[in-house]
Amino acid sequence: MKISGGMCEDGVVVGNTYDKYASRNPIARWLMNGFSKSLSALVQKATPRDIHEIGCGEGYWTLGWRRQGIDARGSDFSEKVIALAQDNARSSGLLPNIFTQRSIYDIQADEDEADLIVCCEVLEHLEDPRSGLMALQRVTSNHIVLSVPREPIWCAMNMARGKYWASLGNTPGHIQHWSSDGFIGLVEEYFEILEVRKPLPWTMLLCKKL
């Protein structure tokens, strides 16, 4: 699977800085296994007719749901990372048009609505996360799954592994920082929260349209 490797577009880091899904590091594998189990469980609870992954990056999850027989598609603001996602679709024997370039701020109900919206590891990158949440309201017809890094645990874990010391452990591109309680408090202004999961070091929510 092609990964962006930390490439930038318009001064913004896009996609994944490394292939965390195929990491051989046992700690990284354990963390990603926790994330994967939580996300898969929440998607299963939602029993979606279709999924739109907003902020899909290189398409890892969208392609996985497609392989499970779910009608899934993805979008991302980055032209470069969508090109990678389309290449990954072709390599999987799928049509590349399941991936489209679109900013979260520009999504609209007539084109982007889905029974389940998945928006993981996106809101921490936004200068205006409230506008992002309002945009997600427009396209959520039933359920939505949201996740963000759980602070200050995220930054502390980065520093513990010797990463990003100059920025006190902050991952490049992360401009918003929430504790679990802070994120829950923000999201419940826009959605009904049905379930909270905390796979280390994330906060993940299954929500329903108000």
C-alpha positions in Angstrom: 0.0 0.0 0.0 1.3 3.4 -1.0 1.8 5.8 2.0 2.4 9.6 1.7 5.5 9.4 4.0 5.0 12.9 5.4 4.6 14.7 2.2 3.1 18.3 2.3 0.5 20.1 0.3 0.0 23.8 0.7 2.2 23.7 3.8 0.1 21.0 5.4 1.3 17.4 6.2 -1.0 15.0 4.4 -1.7 11.3 4.9 0.5 9.2 7.2 4.1 10.0 7.9 4.9 6.2 8.0 3.0 3.0 7.4 1.6 2.5 10.8 -0.6 -0.3 9.6 2.3 -2.5 8.6 4.7 -1.5 11.4 6.9 -4.2 12.8 7.3 -2.4 16.1 5.4 -4.4 18.7 4.2 -1.4 20.6 3.0 0.3 17.4 1.3 -2.9 16.4 -0.4 -3.2 19.8 -1.6 0.4 19.6 -3.0 0.1 16.1 -4.6 -3.2 17.0 -6.5 -1.4 19.7 -7.6 1.4 17.4 -8.7 -1.1 14.7 -10.7 -3.2 17.1 -12.5 -0.2 18.5 -13.3 1.3 15.0 -14.4 -2.1 13.7 -16.7 -2.7 16.6 -18.3 0.8 16.3 -18.8 0.3 12.5 -20.4 -3.1 13.2 -22.8 -1.5 15.7 -23.9 1.1 13.2 -24.7 -1.6 10.6 -24.3 0.9 7.8 -25.9 0.6 4.3 -23.0 2.7 3.1 -19.9 4.5 4.5 -18.3 7.8 3.6 -14.8 8.2 5.1 -14.0 11.9 5.3 -10.3 12.5 5.6 -9.6 9.0 4.1 -5.8 9.6 3.5 -4.4 6.8 1.4 -7.6 4.8 1.7 -6.7 2.0 4.1 -10.0 1.8 5.9 -12.2 2.5 2.9 -10.5 -0.2 0.9 -10.9 -2.6 3.9 -14.6 -2.0 4.1 -14.9 -2.5 0.4 -13.2 -5.9 0.7 -15.9 -6.7 3.4 -18.6 -6.0 0.9 -19.6 -2.6 2.3 -20.4 0.2 -0.1 -17.7 2.6 1.0 -16.1 5.6 -0.5 -13.6 8.2 0.7 -12.7 11.9 0.4 -9.8 14.1 1.4 -8.7 17.7 0.9 -5.3 16.7 -0.5 -4.9 16.1 -4.3 -1.7 14.2 -3.6 -3.0 11.8 -1.0 -6.2 11.1 -3.1 -3.9 10.2 -6.0 -2.2 7.7 -3.7 -5.6 6.3 -2.6 -6.7 5.9 -6.2 -3.5 4.0 -7.0 -4.2 1.8 -3.9 -7.7 1.2 -5.2 -6.4 0.1 -8.6 -3.8 -2.2 -6.9 -6.8 -3.8 -5.0 -8.7 -4.3 -8.3 -11.2 -1.5 -7.5 -12.2 1.5 -9.5 -10.3 4.7 -8.4 -13.5 6.8 -8.5 -14.4 5.7 -5.0 -12.0 8.4 -3.9 -12.6 12.1 -4.5 -10.8 15.2 -3.6 -12.9 17.5 -1.3 -12.2 19.5 1.8 -14.3 18.7 4.9 -15.5 22.3 4.8 -17.0 21.8 1.3 -18.9 18.6 1.8 -22.6 18.7 0.9 -25.6 16.5 1.6 -26.5 15.9 -2.1 -23.1 14.5 -2.9 -21.5 13.3 0.3 -24.3 12.0 2.6 -24.0 8.4 3.9 -25.7 6.2 6.4 -22.4 6.1 8.3 -19.8 8.9 8.2 -16.3 8.1 9.5 -14.0 10.9 10.3 -11.0 9.7 12.2 -7.8 11.6 12.9 -9.0 14.7 11.1 -10.4 17.3 13.5 -7.1 17.8 15.2 -5.7 19.1 11.9 -8.4 21.8 11.4 -8.0 25.5 12.1 -11.8 25.6 12.6 -13.0 22.3 14.0 -16.5 23.7 14.8 -17.0 24.5 11.1 -15.8 20.9 10.4 -18.4 19.5 12.8 -21.2 21.6 11.3 -20.2 20.3 7.8 -20.3 16.8 9.2 -23.8 17.4 10.4 -24.9 18.2 6.8 -23.9 14.8 5.5 -24.7 12.5 8.5 -28.0 10.8 7.8 -27.8 8.3 10.7 -24.5 7.6 12.5 -21.0 9.0 12.6 -17.7 7.8 14.1 -15.2 10.4 15.2 -11.7 10.0 16.7 -8.9 12.3 17.8 -5.6 11.8 19.7 -6.2 11.8 23.5 -4.1 14.6 25.1 -1.8 15.0 26.9 -1.2 11.2 26.6 -0.5 11.5 22.8 2.3 14.0 23.2 3.7 12.3 26.2 3.9 9.0 24.3 5.6 10.7 21.4 8.3 12.2 23.7 8.7 8.8 25.5 9.7 7.3 22.1 12.1 10.3 21.4 9.9 12.0 18.8 9.1 15.7 18.3 10.9 17.0 21.4 11.2 20.5 20.0 7.4 20.7 19.9 6.9 18.9 23.3 5.7 15.8 21.5 3.2 17.4 19.2 2.9 15.5 15.9 3.4 17.7 12.8 0.1 19.0 11.6 -1.8 18.7 14.9 -3.1 22.1 15.8 -6.0 21.1 18.1 -5.6 19.2 21.3 -8.4 17.6 23.4 -8.6 15.5 26.5 -11.4 12.9 26.3 -13.7 15.0 28.4 -13.0 18.1 26.3 -13.6 16.3 23.0 -16.8 14.7 24.3 -18.0 18.1 25.5 -17.4 19.6 22.0 -19.0 16.8 20.0 -22.2 16.6 22.1 -23.0 20.1 21.0 -23.5 18.7 17.5 -24.4 15.0 17.8 -25.9 12.5 20.3 -23.1 10.4 21.7 -24.0 6.7 21.8 -20.7 5.2 22.9 -17.3 6.3 24.0 -14.1 4.2 23.5 -10.6 5.0 24.5 -8.1 2.8 22.7 -4.7 4.1 23.8 -4.0 6.9 22.9 -7.2 8.0 21.2 -10.7 9.1 22.0 -13.3 7.5 19.7 -17.0 8.2 19.6 -20.0 6.6 18.0 -22.7 9.3 17.5 -26.1 9.7 16.0 -27.6 12.7 14.3 -29.6 14.9 16.6 
